[in-house]
Structure formats: C-alpha cells, structure tokens
C-alpha cells in the first residue's frame, strides 16, 4: 500500500486494515524503490519473464485503443491508456 494522495493521512490500510505504523511509530513495512529503466532492463533480460512482459505490453497497447471492458491491472487504468493515446508509451 502506498500512502499517497487521498491515503496520506491514513493510519491503516483501507483494504486489509493492517496498521501503517508499528509500536515504535515506524512504518510497519517498507519496500525498496527501484528506478524504472534498470528494473525494466533486468526484467526484460530474464528469459522466463521478458517474453511474457513483451506480449503483455503488446496486448495492453492493442487494448488501449478499445473501450475498456475489464479492469485487472495498471494497463487497464486511465493513466496508462492516456499515456498510450498521447504517444508517450509506444
């Protein structure tokens, strides 16, 4: 859970109701931030993941041109679809 935008003041996860902070007042769980370019390079180079990522991207680009029928992942969202329409994601 990223506590941003409308969740900035939240003290627990709105979905799982897990507390945001531990008893010492520190974030209960954190994750490392990965810059997108190196992360994508690593993922695309992996023979087990890379081909699936490329296929997913191709499918997502094709779907972005159509009316949305489902919402399963980020590429069904308005932000991704707008980036495709604007030519930022090709």
Order of alpha helices (4+ residues) and beta strands (2+ residues): alpha-alpha-alpha
